[in-house]
Amino acid sequence: MDASIAAILGAAIGAVGGLGGGLLTVRAQLRTVAAQHRADEKRWLADVRRGTYTDFVTCTKQLSNAIWKASDSLHGDEAPEAWEDSFRSVHDAWTQFSAASAAVTMAGPHAVSAAAEELRRSMRNWEMLTGSWIRASVGQGIGQLEHYDERFMAAFEAKRPLEEAFQLAARRALGTEGDAVTTG
């Protein structure tokens, strides 16, 4: 083999090696870009879920607050007009809560959606009971109706473990299960 063939062979081997090294570099860069994209997508989803879950908890507390204010109004010396105002406040809070519940269902995952749905049903029961109590009180002119008061407290107690279950499911979905959160 003469020197010119050796030079051509050497150049060809060098070119193939360079091309192979370049392809390996491009492949490694594509993997890095794909891994970064997956990490960004995961972070984005966690941020969306965190915001959605926070809104849901906030709306749960706002609905609970409106329901308790209605109960206080029914136990107080307020006139039926105040009870009707409470009815509207509870309904408005329910509307916000219901929308937040739907958002959680869309954000998922399934375990969180299922826990939110259980809490939504319980809150709906409590909200409907409060509305029935207000309507009965307006009709009778008396806010303190023992039958409703007992059912009201039972509905309150029923929703408490469901709030905790939702928060636990949300913490698991966000990977923050070790962080303690209390309900009220």
ZITAMO-V855159 format. One record per backbone hydrogen bond with DSSP energy under -1.0 kcal/mol. NH is the residue of the N-H (numbers start at 1). CO is the residue of the C=O. Records with the same first field share a line. If there is no record, write none. Layout:
NH=CO, CO
This chain:
6=2
7=3
8=4
9=5
10=6
11=7
12=8
13=9
14=10
15=11
16=12
17=13
18=14
19=15
20=16
21=17
22=18
23=19
24=20
25=21
26=22
27=23
28=24
29=25
30=26
31=27
32=28
33=29
34=30
35=31
36=32
37=33
38=34
39=35
40=36
41=37
42=38
43=39
44=40
45=41
46=42
47=43
48=44
49=45
50=46
51=47
52=48
53=49
54=50
55=51
56=52
57=53
58=54
59=55
60=56
61=57
62=58
63=59
64=60
65=61
66=62
67=63
68=64
69=65
70=66
71=67
72=68
73=69
74=70
75=71
82=79
83=79
84=80
85=81
86=82
87=83
88=84
89=85
90=86
91=87
92=88
93=89
94=90
95=91
96=92
97=93
98=94
99=95
100=96
101=97
102=98
103=99
104=100
105=101
106=102
107=103
108=104
113=109
114=110
115=111
116=112
117=113
118=114
119=115
120=116
121=117
122=118
123=119
124=120
125=121
126=122
127=123
128=124
129=125
130=126
131=127
132=128
133=129
134=130
135=131
136=132
137=133
138=134
139=135
140=136
141=137
145=143
149=145
150=146
151=147
152=148
153=149
154=150
155=151
156=152
157=153
158=154
159=155
160=156
163=159
164=160
165=161
166=162
167=163
168=164
169=165
170=166
171=167
172=168
173=169
174=170
176=171
179=176
